[in-house]
């Protein structure tokens, strides 16, 4: 994480419950840019760390199906909530 934010001035770094951290940082002007080629970042598409930016077509079938199902359920939920509020209004 220090390598990723090497061109930032770290103002505050706090541990919060869970695996997360809370970071407040300020970009240092005229600082040499950090090279990310050797850092494997987590890809939501692949569900793992990767050195390259994947295409959505590379997403495993089970992840794609789960995203489609949750997306559809979310749309149905919001549609129903909207209808309920219109009926009650």
Gaussian input, Z-matrix of N, CA and C with variables (Angstrom, degrees):
# hf/3-21g

backbone

0 1
 N
 C     1     B1
 C     2     B2     1     A1
 N     3     B3     2     A2     1     D1
 C     4     B4     3     A3     2     D2
 C     5     B5     4     A4     3     D3
 N     6     B6     5     A5     4     D4
 C     7     B7     6     A6     5     D5
 C     8     B8     7     A7     6     D6
 N     9     B9     8     A8     7     D7
 C    10    B10     9     A9     8     D8
 C    11    B11    10    A10     9     D9
 N    12    B12    11    A11    10    D10
 C    13    B13    12    A12    11    D11
 C    14    B14    13    A13    12    D12
 N    15    B15    14    A14    13    D13
 C    16    B16    15    A15    14    D14
 C    17    B17    16    A16    15    D15
 N    18    B18    17    A17    16    D16
 C    19    B19    18    A18    17    D17
 C    20    B20    19    A19    18    D18
 N    21    B21    20    A20    19    D19
 C    22    B22    21    A21    20    D20
 C    23    B23    22    A22    21    D21
 N    24    B24    23    A23    22    D22
 C    25    B25    24    A24    23    D23
 C    26    B26    25    A25    24    D24
 N    27    B27    26    A26    25    D25
 C    28    B28    27    A27    26    D26
 C    29    B29    28    A28    27    D27
 N    30    B30    29    A29    28    D28
 C    31    B31    30    A30    29    D29
 C    32    B32    31    A31    30    D30
 N    33    B33    32    A32    31    D31
 C    34    B34    33    A33    32    D32
 C    35    B35    34    A34    33    D33
 N    36    B36    35    A35    34    D34
 C    37    B37    36    A36    35    D35
 C    38    B38    37    A37    36    D36
 N    39    B39    38    A38    37    D37
 C    40    B40    39    A39    38    D38
 C    41    B41    40    A40    39    D39
 N    42    B42    41    A41    40    D40
 C    43    B43    42    A42    41    D41
 C    44    B44    43    A43    42    D42
 N    45    B45    44    A44    43    D43
 C    46    B46    45    A45    44    D44
 C    47    B47    46    A46    45    D45
 N    48    B48    47    A47    46    D46
 C    49    B49    48    A48    47    D47
 C    50    B50    49    A49    48    D48
 N    51    B51    50    A50    49    D49
 C    52    B52    51    A51    50    D50
 C    53    B53    52    A52    51    D51
 N    54    B54    53    A53    52    D52
 C    55    B55    54    A54    53    D53
 C    56    B56    55    A55    54    D54
 N    57    B57    56    A56    55    D55
 C    58    B58    57    A57    56    D56
 C    59    B59    58    A58    57    D57
 N    60    B60    59    A59    58    D58
 C    61    B61    60    A60    59    D59
 C    62    B62    61    A61    60    D60
 N    63    B63    62    A62    61    D61
 C    64    B64    63    A63    62    D62
 C    65    B65    64    A64    63    D63
 N    66    B66    65    A65    64    D64
 C    67    B67    66    A66    65    D65
 C    68    B68    67    A67    66    D66
 N    69    B69    68    A68    67    D67
 C    70    B70    69    A69    68    D68
 C    71    B71    70    A70    69    D69
 N    72    B72    71    A71    70    D70
 C    73    B73    72    A72    71    D71
 C    74    B74    73    A73    72    D72
 N    75    B75    74    A74    73    D73
 C    76    B76    75    A75    74    D74
 C    77    B77    76    A76    75    D75
 N    78    B78    77    A77    76    D76
 C    79    B79    78    A78    77    D77
 C    80    B80    79    A79    78    D78
 N    81    B81    80    A80    79    D79
 C    82    B82    81    A81    80    D80
 C    83    B83    82    A82    81    D81
 N    84    B84    83    A83    82    D82
 C    85    B85    84    A84    83    D83
 C    86    B86    85    A85    84    D84
 N    87    B87    86    A86    85    D85
 C    88    B88    87    A87    86    D86
 C    89    B89    88    A88    87    D87
 N    90    B90    89    A89    88    D88
 C    91    B91    90    A90    89    D89
 C    92    B92    91    A91    90    D90
 N    93    B93    92    A92    91    D91
 C    94    B94    93    A93    92    D92
 C    95    B95    94    A94    93    D93
 N    96    B96    95    A95    94    D94
 C    97    B97    96    A96    95    D95
 C    98    B98    97    A97    96    D96
 N    99    B99    98    A98    97    D97
 C   100   B100    99    A99    98    D98
 C   101   B101   100   A100    99    D99
 N   102   B102   101   A101   100   D100
 C   103   B103   102   A102   101   D101
 C   104   B104   103   A103   102   D102
 N   105   B105   104   A104   103   D103
 C   106   B106   105   A105   104   D104
 C   107   B107   106   A106   105   D105
 N   108   B108   107   A107   106   D106
 C   109   B109   108   A108   107   D107
 C   110   B110   109   A109   108   D108
 N   111   B111   110   A110   109   D109
 C   112   B112   111   A111   110   D110
 C   113   B113   112   A112   111   D111
 N   114   B114   113   A113   112   D112
 C   115   B115   114   A114   113   D113
 C   116   B116   115   A115   114   D114
 N   117   B117   116   A116   115   D115
 C   118   B118   117   A117   116   D116
 C   119   B119   118   A118   117   D117
 N   120   B120   119   A119   118   D118
 C   121   B121   120   A120   119   D119
 C   122   B122   121   A121   120   D120
 N   123   B123   122   A122   121   D121
 C   124   B124   123   A123   122   D122
 C   125   B125   124   A124   123   D123
 N   126   B126   125   A125   124   D124
 C   127   B127   126   A126   125   D125
 C   128   B128   127   A127   126   D126
 N   129   B129   128   A128   127   D127
 C   130   B130   129   A129   128   D128
 C   131   B131   130   A130   129   D129
 N   132   B132   131   A131   130   D130
 C   133   B133   132   A132   131   D131
 C   134   B134   133   A133   132   D132
 N   135   B135   134   A134   133   D133
 C   136   B136   135   A135   134   D134
 C   137   B137   136   A136   135   D135
 N   138   B138   137   A137   136   D136
 C   139   B139   138   A138   137   D137
 C   140   B140   139   A139   138   D138
 N   141   B141   140   A140   139   D139
 C   142   B142   141   A141   140   D140
 C   143   B143   142   A142   141   D141
 N   144   B144   143   A143   142   D142
 C   145   B145   144   A144   143   D143
 C   146   B146   145   A145   144   D144
 N   147   B147   146   A146   145   D145
 C   148   B148   147   A147   146   D146
 C   149   B149   148   A148   147   D147
 N   150   B150   149   A149   148   D148
 C   151   B151   150   A150   149   D149
 C   152   B152   151   A151   150   D150
 N   153   B153   152   A152   151   D151
 C   154   B154   153   A153   152   D152
 C   155   B155   154   A154   153   D153
 N   156   B156   155   A155   154   D154
 C   157   B157   156   A156   155   D155
 C   158   B158   157   A157   156   D156
 N   159   B159   158   A158   157   D157
 C   160   B160   159   A159   158   D158
 C   161   B161   160   A160   159   D159
 N   162   B162   161   A161   160   D160
 C   163   B163   162   A162   161   D161
 C   164   B164   163   A163   162   D162
 N   165   B165   164   A164   163   D163
 C   166   B166   165   A165   164   D164
 C   167   B167   166   A166   165   D165
 N   168   B168   167   A167   166   D166
 C   169   B169   168   A168   167   D167
 C   170   B170   169   A169   168   D168
 N   171   B171   170   A170   169   D169
 C   172   B172   171   A171   170   D170
 C   173   B173   172   A172   171   D171
 N   174   B174   173   A173   172   D172
 C   175   B175   174   A174   173   D173
 C   176   B176   175   A175   174   D174
 N   177   B177   176   A176   175   D175
 C   178   B178   177   A177   176   D176
 C   179   B179   178   A178   177   D177
 N   180   B180   179   A179   178   D178
 C   181   B181   180   A180   179   D179
 C   182   B182   181   A181   180   D180
 N   183   B183   182   A182   181   D181
 C   184   B184   183   A183   182   D182
 C   185   B185   184   A184   183   D183
 N   186   B186   185   A185   184   D184
 C   187   B187   186   A186   185   D185
 C   188   B188   187   A187   186   D186
 N   189   B189   188   A188   187   D187
 C   190   B190   189   A189   188   D188
 C   191   B191   190   A190   189   D189
 N   192   B192   191   A191   190   D190
 C   193   B193   192   A192   191   D191
 C   194   B194   193   A193   192   D192
 N   195   B195   194   A194   193   D193
 C   196   B196   195   A195   194   D194
 C   197   B197   196   A196   195   D195
 N   198   B198   197   A197   196   D196
 C   199   B199   198   A198   197   D197
 C   200   B200   199   A199   198   D198
 N   201   B201   200   A200   199   D199
 C   202   B202   201   A201   200   D200
 C   203   B203   202   A202   201   D201
 N   204   B204   203   A203   202   D202
 C   205   B205   204   A204   203   D203
 C   206   B206   205   A205   204   D204
 N   207   B207   206   A206   205   D205
 C   208   B208   207   A207   206   D206
 C   209   B209   208   A208   207   D207
 N   210   B210   209   A209   208   D208
 C   211   B211   210   A210   209   D209
 C   212   B212   211   A211   210   D210
 N   213   B213   212   A212   211   D211
 C   214   B214   213   A213   212   D212
 C   215   B215   214   A214   213   D213
 N   216   B216   215   A215   214   D214
 C   217   B217   216   A216   215   D215
 C   218   B218   217   A217   216   D216
 N   219   B219   218   A218   217   D217
 C   220   B220   219   A219   218   D218
 C   221   B221   220   A220   219   D219
 N   222   B222   221   A221   220   D220
 C   223   B223   222   A222   221   D221
 C   224   B224   223   A223   222   D222
 N   225   B225   224   A224   223   D223
 C   226   B226   225   A225   224   D224
 C   227   B227   226   A226   225   D225
 N   228   B228   227   A227   226   D226
 C   229   B229   228   A228   227   D227
 C   230   B230   229   A229   228   D228
 N   231   B231   230   A230   229   D229
 C   232   B232   231   A231   230   D230
 C   233   B233   232   A232   231   D231
 N   234   B234   233   A233   232   D232
 C   235   B235   234   A234   233   D233
 C   236   B236   235   A235   234   D234
 N   237   B237   236   A236   235   D235
 C   238   B238   237   A237   236   D236
 C   239   B239   238   A238   237   D237
 N   240   B240   239   A239   238   D238
 C   241   B241   240   A240   239   D239
 C   242   B242   241   A241   240   D240
 N   243   B243   242   A242   241   D241
 C   244   B244   243   A243   242   D242
 C   245   B245   244   A244   243   D243
 N   246   B246   245   A245   244   D244
 C   247   B247   246   A246   245   D245
 C   248   B248   247   A247   246   D246
 N   249   B249   248   A248   247   D247
 C   250   B250   249   A249   248   D248
 C   251   B251   250   A250   249   D249
 N   252   B252   251   A251   250   D250
 C   253   B253   252   A252   251   D251
 C   254   B254   253   A253   252   D252
 N   255   B255   254   A254   253   D253
 C   256   B256   255   A255   254   D254
 C   257   B257   256   A256   255   D255
 N   258   B258   257   A257   256   D256
 C   259   B259   258   A258   257   D257
 C   260   B260   259   A259   258   D258
 N   261   B261   260   A260   259   D259
 C   262   B262   261   A261   260   D260
 C   263   B263   262   A262   261   D261
 N   264   B264   263   A263   262   D262
 C   265   B265   264   A264   263   D263
 C   266   B266   265   A265   264   D264

   B1=1.4458
   B2=1.5251
   B3=1.3250
   B4=1.4648
   B5=1.5198
   B6=1.3442
   B7=1.4655
   B8=1.5295
   B9=1.3236
   B10=1.4605
   B11=1.5256
   B12=1.3231
   B13=1.4601
   B14=1.5265
   B15=1.3293
   B16=1.4654
   B17=1.5179
   B18=1.3229
   B19=1.4648
   B20=1.5314
   B21=1.3189
   B22=1.4596
   B23=1.5226
   B24=1.3168
   B25=1.4616
   B26=1.5225
   B27=1.3190
   B28=1.4611
   B29=1.5231
   B30=1.3275
   B31=1.4595
   B32=1.5161
   B33=1.3336
   B34=1.4595
   B35=1.5235
   B36=1.3196
   B37=1.4555
   B38=1.5188
   B39=1.3423
   B40=1.4657
   B41=1.5122
   B42=1.2989
   B43=1.4646
   B44=1.5184
   B45=1.3050
   B46=1.4651
   B47=1.5290
   B48=1.3315
   B49=1.4733
   B50=1.5324
   B51=1.2949
   B52=1.4596
   B53=1.5201
   B54=1.3233
   B55=1.4675
   B56=1.5229
   B57=1.3286
   B58=1.4524
   B59=1.5202
   B60=1.3266
   B61=1.4602
   B62=1.5253
   B63=1.3288
   B64=1.4582
   B65=1.5181
   B66=1.3282
   B67=1.4509
   B68=1.5163
   B69=1.3248
   B70=1.4611
   B71=1.5193
   B72=1.3306
   B73=1.4554
   B74=1.5181
   B75=1.3171
   B76=1.4592
   B77=1.5220
   B78=1.3401
   B79=1.4627
   B80=1.5217
   B81=1.3150
   B82=1.4639
   B83=1.5211
   B84=1.3309
   B85=1.4597
   B86=1.5203
   B87=1.3191
   B88=1.4670
   B89=1.5305
   B90=1.2975
   B91=1.4683
   B92=1.5241
   B93=1.3225
   B94=1.4574
   B95=1.5283
   B96=1.3399
   B97=1.4691
   B98=1.5231
   B99=1.3204
   B100=1.4614
   B101=1.5282
   B102=1.3237
   B103=1.4535
   B104=1.5292
   B105=1.3300
   B106=1.4631
   B107=1.5290
   B108=1.3142
   B109=1.4678
   B110=1.5143
   B111=1.3216
   B112=1.4649
   B113=1.5277
   B114=1.3348
   B115=1.4660
   B116=1.5232
   B117=1.3150
   B118=1.4630
   B119=1.5338
   B120=1.3222
   B121=1.4600
   B122=1.5251
   B123=1.3251
   B124=1.4654
   B125=1.5222
   B126=1.3093
   B127=1.4547
   B128=1.5219
   B129=1.3215
   B130=1.4642
   B131=1.5287
   B132=1.3087
   B133=1.4638
   B134=1.5248
   B135=1.3340
   B136=1.4613
   B137=1.5221
   B138=1.3365
   B139=1.4541
   B140=1.5215
   B141=1.3332
   B142=1.4614
   B143=1.5334
   B144=1.3272
   B145=1.4610
   B146=1.5266
   B147=1.3387
   B148=1.4610
   B149=1.5239
   B150=1.3273
   B151=1.4619
   B152=1.5199
   B153=1.3217
   B154=1.4622
   B155=1.5250
   B156=1.3124
   B157=1.4609
   B158=1.5325
   B159=1.3216
   B160=1.4739
   B161=1.5256
   B162=1.3123
   B163=1.4627
   B164=1.5295
   B165=1.3286
   B166=1.4750
   B167=1.5257
   B168=1.3308
   B169=1.4710
   B170=1.5224
   B171=1.3397
   B172=1.4636
   B173=1.5248
   B174=1.3346
   B175=1.4600
   B176=1.5258
   B177=1.3233
   B178=1.4712
   B179=1.5280
   B180=1.3228
   B181=1.4599
   B182=1.5220
   B183=1.3400
   B184=1.4709
   B185=1.5224
   B186=1.3416
   B187=1.4733
   B188=1.5303
   B189=1.3196
   B190=1.4683
   B191=1.5243
   B192=1.3278
   B193=1.4679
   B194=1.5202
   B195=1.3215
   B196=1.4633
   B197=1.5289
   B198=1.3409
   B199=1.4625
   B200=1.5279
   B201=1.3276
   B202=1.4674
   B203=1.5211
   B204=1.3326
   B205=1.4600
   B206=1.5266
   B207=1.3413
   B208=1.4653
   B209=1.5205
   B210=1.3290
   B211=1.4649
   B212=1.5163
   B213=1.3241
   B214=1.4600
   B215=1.5253
   B216=1.3369
   B217=1.4596
   B218=1.5289
   B219=1.3163
   B220=1.4612
   B221=1.5278
   B222=1.3338
   B223=1.4635
   B224=1.5274
   B225=1.3320
   B226=1.4617
   B227=1.5202
   B228=1.3374
   B229=1.4662
   B230=1.5272
   B231=1.3354
   B232=1.4620
   B233=1.5238
   B234=1.3285
   B235=1.4565
   B236=1.5265
   B237=1.3433
   B238=1.4643
   B239=1.5272
   B240=1.3286
   B241=1.4636
   B242=1.5197
   B243=1.3340
   B244=1.4647
   B245=1.5308
   B246=1.3210
   B247=1.4787
   B248=1.5369
   B249=1.3128
   B250=1.4823
   B251=1.5079
   B252=1.3295
   B253=1.4688
   B254=1.5305
   B255=1.3278
   B256=1.4675
   B257=1.5279
   B258=1.3241
   B259=1.4731
   B260=1.5154
   B261=1.3483
   B262=1.4614
   B263=1.5154
   B264=1.3064
   B265=1.4825
   B266=1.5025
   A1=110.21
   A2=116.60
   A3=119.38
   A4=110.81
   A5=116.75
   A6=120.23
   A7=111.04
   A8=117.40
   A9=121.08
   A10=110.88
   A11=117.31
   A12=121.36
   A13=112.49
   A14=118.07
   A15=121.47
   A16=112.49
   A17=118.46
   A18=120.93
   A19=112.05
   A20=117.37
   A21=124.11
   A22=109.88
   A23=115.22
   A24=120.90
   A25=106.11
   A26=117.38
   A27=120.99
   A28=108.59
   A29=115.57
   A30=121.91
   A31=110.23
   A32=115.95
   A33=119.99
   A34=108.91
   A35=115.40
   A36=121.73
   A37=107.01
   A38=116.09
   A39=120.82
   A40=110.38
   A41=115.98
   A42=122.66
   A43=107.92
   A44=116.69
   A45=121.96
   A46=107.41
   A47=117.99
   A48=119.47
   A49=111.55
   A50=115.81
   A51=121.22
   A52=110.47
   A53=117.01
   A54=119.56
   A55=113.58
   A56=118.53
   A57=122.04
   A58=112.56
   A59=114.70
   A60=122.19
   A61=107.17
   A62=116.47
   A63=122.10
   A64=107.31
   A65=116.83
   A66=122.20
   A67=110.13
   A68=115.99
   A69=121.84
   A70=105.14
   A71=116.44
   A72=120.95
   A73=110.68
   A74=114.73
   A75=121.28
   A76=107.61
   A77=116.63
   A78=121.86
   A79=109.56
   A80=115.98
   A81=121.05
   A82=107.77
   A83=117.04
   A84=121.35
   A85=109.94
   A86=115.40
   A87=123.36
   A88=112.74
   A89=116.90
   A90=122.16
   A91=108.15
   A92=117.13
   A93=120.87
   A94=109.28
   A95=115.31
   A96=119.94
   A97=111.08
   A98=114.99
   A99=121.60
   A100=109.41
   A101=116.40
   A102=122.09
   A103=108.61
   A104=116.50
   A105=122.02
   A106=113.05
   A107=118.00
   A108=120.11
   A109=113.67
   A110=117.56
   A111=119.80
   A112=113.00
   A113=116.75
   A114=121.00
   A115=109.03
   A116=117.35
   A117=121.70
   A118=108.05
   A119=116.09
   A120=121.57
   A121=110.05
   A122=116.59
   A123=121.27
   A124=109.57
   A125=116.30
   A126=123.04
   A127=109.70
   A128=116.45
   A129=120.64
   A130=109.54
   A131=116.82
   A132=121.28
   A133=110.96
   A134=116.57
   A135=120.36
   A136=113.48
   A137=116.98
   A138=120.69
   A139=112.64
   A140=116.34
   A141=121.31
   A142=108.66
   A143=115.90
   A144=120.36
   A145=110.27
   A146=115.36
   A147=119.87
   A148=109.57
   A149=116.12
   A150=121.23
   A151=112.31
   A152=118.22
   A153=121.72
   A154=110.15
   A155=115.76
   A156=121.13
   A157=108.09
   A158=117.74
   A159=120.02
   A160=112.13
   A161=114.82
   A162=121.32
   A163=108.35
   A164=117.33
   A165=118.74
   A166=112.82
   A167=117.48
   A168=120.39
   A169=111.67
   A170=117.11
   A171=121.34
   A172=112.59
   A173=117.18
   A174=121.29
   A175=110.16
   A176=117.55
   A177=119.56
   A178=111.13
   A179=115.91
   A180=121.81
   A181=112.43
   A182=118.65
   A183=119.59
   A184=111.59
   A185=118.64
   A186=121.00
   A187=110.29
   A188=116.27
   A189=120.95
   A190=110.31
   A191=116.72
   A192=121.09
   A193=110.88
   A194=116.72
   A195=120.52
   A196=110.98
   A197=117.52
   A198=120.60
   A199=111.08
   A200=116.62
   A201=120.09
   A202=111.35
   A203=117.20
   A204=121.24
   A205=110.67
   A206=117.08
   A207=119.84
   A208=111.40
   A209=116.95
   A210=120.58
   A211=111.08
   A212=116.74
   A213=121.40
   A214=110.87
   A215=117.00
   A216=120.20
   A217=111.56
   A218=117.15
   A219=121.25
   A220=110.78
   A221=117.13
   A222=120.59
   A223=110.90
   A224=117.77
   A225=121.78
   A226=110.19
   A227=117.10
   A228=121.95
   A229=110.64
   A230=117.75
   A231=120.25
   A232=111.71
   A233=117.16
   A234=120.68
   A235=110.41
   A236=116.76
   A237=120.81
   A238=111.91
   A239=117.66
   A240=120.98
   A241=110.23
   A242=117.11
   A243=121.11
   A244=110.76
   A245=116.81
   A246=121.06
   A247=111.26
   A248=116.55
   A249=120.50
   A250=110.28
   A251=117.77
   A252=120.46
   A253=111.40
   A254=117.20
   A255=119.38
   A256=110.73
   A257=117.12
   A258=120.77
   A259=110.27
   A260=116.90
   A261=121.06
   A262=113.27
   A263=118.15
   A264=121.06
   A265=112.48
   D1=-34.26
   D2=178.56
   D3=-62.11
   D4=-36.28
   D5=179.91
   D6=-67.36
   D7=-38.82
   D8=-178.89
   D9=-64.17
   D10=-39.25
   D11=-177.44
   D12=-103.14
   D13=27.73
   D14=-178.34
   D15=-64.77
   D16=-27.75
   D17=179.77
   D18=-96.87
   D19=23.07
   D20=176.45
   D21=-121.18
   D22=151.33
   D23=168.99
   D24=-92.37
   D25=116.60
   D26=-178.49
   D27=-81.87
   D28=115.68
   D29=-178.52
   D30=-86.83
   D31=-44.33
   D32=-179.52
   D33=-149.38
   D34=137.89
   D35=177.06
   D36=-137.09
   D37=113.37
   D38=-175.70
   D39=-125.28
   D40=140.33
   D41=173.58
   D42=-82.75
   D43=129.54
   D44=177.46
   D45=-114.06
   D46=164.53
   D47=179.65
   D48=-55.67
   D49=136.99
   D50=-178.78
   D51=95.97
   D52=-166.17
   D53=-176.85
   D54=-82.95
   D55=0.19
   D56=-174.66
   D57=-85.22
   D58=162.47
   D59=170.65
   D60=-131.63
   D61=154.82
   D62=178.17
   D63=-109.09
   D64=120.64
   D65=-174.02
   D66=-120.61
   D67=131.17
   D68=169.48
   D69=-117.69
   D70=120.88
   D71=-176.72
   D72=-140.16
   D73=157.28
   D74=-179.12
   D75=-126.15
   D76=129.87
   D77=-179.20
   D78=-67.68
   D79=131.32
   D80=177.71
   D81=-87.08
   D82=123.94
   D83=179.91
   D84=-72.32
   D85=151.52
   D86=178.34
   D87=58.34
   D88=27.14
   D89=177.93
   D90=-95.55
   D91=144.04
   D92=176.71
   D93=-62.50
   D94=134.29
   D95=-178.10
   D96=-69.43
   D97=147.52
   D98=179.95
   D99=-81.96
   D100=137.76
   D101=177.57
   D102=-90.72
   D103=120.57
   D104=-177.14
   D105=-97.90
   D106=5.41
   D107=-174.99
   D108=-61.87
   D109=-28.03
   D110=-177.56
   D111=-101.86
   D112=12.24
   D113=179.45
   D114=-109.74
   D115=121.36
   D116=177.66
   D117=-86.31
   D118=110.58
   D119=179.13
   D120=-94.54
   D121=154.21
   D122=-179.05
   D123=-73.19
   D124=130.33
   D125=177.93
   D126=-105.56
   D127=121.96
   D128=176.48
   D129=-66.73
   D130=-32.82
   D131=-179.53
   D132=-63.45
   D133=-48.05
   D134=-176.84
   D135=-88.28
   D136=-24.20
   D137=-177.57
   D138=78.24
   D139=23.93
   D140=179.59
   D141=-158.64
   D142=172.66
   D143=177.39
   D144=-76.24
   D145=144.99
   D146=179.90
   D147=-150.18
   D148=152.94
   D149=178.70
   D150=-88.08
   D151=-15.66
   D152=-178.77
   D153=-120.27
   D154=159.34
   D155=177.09
   D156=-83.00
   D157=115.21
   D158=-177.02
   D159=-79.32
   D160=159.98
   D161=172.73
   D162=-86.15
   D163=149.80
   D164=176.61
   D165=-57.91
   D166=-25.81
   D167=178.01
   D168=-67.31
   D169=-20.31
   D170=179.83
   D171=-79.91
   D172=-4.86
   D173=-177.18
   D174=-65.52
   D175=131.74
   D176=176.90
   D177=-58.28
   D178=148.84
   D179=-175.36
   D180=-56.99
   D181=-41.95
   D182=-178.08
   D183=-65.70
   D184=-34.55
   D185=177.44
   D186=-70.73
   D187=-42.76
   D188=-179.99
   D189=-62.45
   D190=-44.06
   D191=179.32
   D192=-63.23
   D193=-44.24
   D194=179.98
   D195=-62.75
   D196=-41.78
   D197=178.15
   D198=-63.68
   D199=-41.81
   D200=179.09
   D201=-63.90
   D202=-43.55
   D203=-179.69
   D204=-64.84
   D205=-47.87
   D206=179.57
   D207=-64.26
   D208=-36.91
   D209=177.10
   D210=-63.64
   D211=-43.57
   D212=179.01
   D213=-65.38
   D214=-44.48
   D215=178.44
   D216=-62.66
   D217=-37.68
   D218=178.26
   D219=-64.16
   D220=-42.50
   D221=178.71
   D222=-64.40
   D223=-42.52
   D224=178.34
   D225=-62.89
   D226=-44.78
   D227=179.15
   D228=-58.71
   D229=-49.15
   D230=-178.81
   D231=-65.91
   D232=-35.85
   D233=176.79
   D234=-62.37
   D235=-46.74
   D236=-179.25
   D237=-65.28
   D238=-42.25
   D239=178.13
   D240=-61.93
   D241=-42.38
   D242=178.14
   D243=-61.14
   D244=-43.84
   D245=179.08
   D246=-63.97
   D247=-42.42
   D248=179.50
   D249=-61.32
   D250=-45.23
   D251=-179.53
   D252=-66.75
   D253=-33.60
   D254=177.25
   D255=-69.00
   D256=-37.39
   D257=178.27
   D258=-67.35
   D259=-41.99
   D260=-177.87
   D261=-75.47
   D262=-18.93
   D263=-177.00
   D264=-79.51

